[in-house]
Amino acid sequence: MDFSISEEQASILLSVDKMISKFLPPEEVRRRDKNYEPPDFLLKYYAELGLLGIPFPEKYGGLNEKWFTVTLVNERLGYYAAIAASLYGTTIGFGGMSFLTYGTDNQKETYLPKIIDGKLRFSLALTEPSAGSDAGGLITNAKKVSNGWVVNGRKTWISCADEADYLVTPVRTDSNSSGSKGISILLIPRKSDGISMTYLEKVGNNCLTSWDIGFDDVFVSEKNILGEENDGFRNLMSTLHYSRSCQASNAIGQAQNAVDIIKKHVLERVQFGRSISKFQTVRHRIVDMQLRVDQARMILYKLAWLIDEGKRCRVEAAQAKILASECLQYVTNHGMQLMASYGYSLDSDIQRLWRDSRLYSFGEGANEIQREIIAKEIGL
Ligand SMILES: Cc1cc2nc3c(=O)[nH]c(=O)nc-3n(C[C@H](O)[C@H](O)[C@H](O)COP(=O)(O)OP(=O)(O)OC[C@H]3O[C@@H](n4cnc5c(N)ncnc54)[C@H](O)[C@@H]3O)c2cc1C
């Protein structure tokens, strides 16, 4: 395993730094968070820099580069802003890799070049009011009609659905089935007749809009099935390591940013006649923060290496997701204590990171479910 960063990767990261400092500097991150304004325009710049093509074959316009490079880019974007990494991760790790893994040749040729050009957005519409962790319990159904399906049901907590061109929607296509069997994935154009959307308010991640979506007799063309009929759940599971890796790299980027913010504060803050960084409890707490970030990062990079080697990585994807989300919560929670009133101000960056961090231990598969995955894999 070699985690050294090549010259090419270093130059990609430099181009990310330059792009973000120009278009999404810290004051702009704060302004957008306060105004609930997602920076969708970034996708265009990601495409211009070639970032969206990194893991895809050249014949679709991609760079055929390593997943490790995607990981490094997403971590760097997460360092600057959670939403910048979410935008990147969902476009590549979820949208693009789903087409590459189980799309037909025709779908790959149609959709991948547009994804790489930053012209297409997707949201995963999996969760339902009665099917969260138990995703196989979904009841939104699709009935076969001539030339396609008619979908009825409801999905909830769907991120960025208002900006998506397509809702990648797992639905029950076999009415006699239950659990993870009999599910297919439909690409539902977001502007289809019969779709209604309600905005959901929440405590953090203000730029990641959340939606409750109703499907009322929504017609979907037969061409818009992604993967095989009634085998959608298996396909969905087969790409989870990509999206978990993106979730983890985003969280680790944010956690490193939080450590840097806290370190700067404790070095500058003077109480009892000296920098509070000189108090042993304070310095040890920061050392513990960095320890956790580095530990999570090592598992994340190992996951990227396994993906690049085409090796099995179910355990490492779950480990990376757990360690990254829990390290982000540890760092931001203790950061709020070390920065005290300065952190508690709505003008501080640490309070935003702290609010945002709450999502990561249950989003993208709750950590309890990740622990169950690991338990089974290690023979418990
Ligand atoms: C901001 C945000 C964005 C989201 N974005 C999307 C999106 O884009 N697309 C999408 O489809 N969904 C999305 N979700 C939904 C998210 O994936 C779910 O919230 C998550 O899967 C957990 O489901 P739940 O909230 O229904 O919790 P529940 O499943 O009700 O879980 C509640 C608690 O019970 C625990 N639990 C459940 N089952 C077990 C078990 N077997 N063993 C041990 N503990 C268990 C859980 O770990 C959790 O602590 C989003 C949610 C939020 C808040």
The ligand as a Gaussian input file, in Angstrom:
#p B3LYP/6-31G(d) Opt

LIG

0 1
 C      -29.883000      15.599000       6.026000
 C      -30.268000      14.242000       5.531000
 C      -29.989000      13.886000       4.227000
 C      -30.406000      12.644000       3.734000
 N      -30.228000      12.361000       2.392000
 C      -30.815000      11.243000       1.879000
 C      -30.838000      11.030000       0.470000
 O      -30.312000      11.836000      -0.324000
 N      -31.458000       9.928000      -0.012000
 C      -32.054000       9.017000       0.807000
 O      -32.609000       8.046000       0.288000
 N      -32.049000       9.198000       2.162000
 C      -31.465000      10.287000       2.708000
 N      -31.492000      10.512000       4.073000
 C      -32.084000       9.509000       4.952000
 C      -31.026000       8.744000       5.737000
 O      -30.355000       7.860000       4.880000
 C      -31.758000       8.044000       6.910000
 O      -32.030000       9.043000       7.855000
 C      -30.922000       6.930000       7.503000
 O      -30.870000       5.828000       6.639000
 C      -31.529000       6.445000       8.842000
 O      -32.892000       6.161000       8.696000
 P      -33.955000       6.792000       9.698000
 O      -33.690000       8.250000       9.840000
 O      -35.299000       6.393000       9.230000
 O      -33.637000       6.143000      11.108000
 P      -34.139000       4.708000      11.645000
 O      -33.894000       3.666000      10.644000
 O      -35.508000       4.872000      12.192000
 O      -33.125000       4.485000      12.845000
 C      -33.300000       5.065000      14.139000
 C      -32.225000       4.509000      15.064000
 O      -32.399000       3.086000      15.181000
 C      -31.188000       2.433000      14.892000
 N      -31.433000       1.143000      14.238000
 C      -32.277000       0.878000      13.226000
 N      -32.172000      -0.410000      12.866000
 C      -31.229000      -0.969000      13.649000
 C      -30.654000      -2.271000      13.760000
 N      -30.993000      -3.269000      12.959000
 N      -29.704000      -2.465000      14.714000
 C      -29.316000      -1.469000      15.535000
 N      -29.813000      -0.211000      15.456000
 C      -30.753000       0.033000      14.546000
 C      -30.458000       3.369000      13.941000
 O      -29.078000       3.137000      13.931000
 C      -30.817000       4.736000      14.515000
 O      -29.944000       5.063000      15.554000
 C      -31.049000      11.731000       4.596000
 C      -31.297000      12.073000       5.940000
 C      -30.934000      13.325000       6.396000
 C      -31.277000      13.697000       7.812000

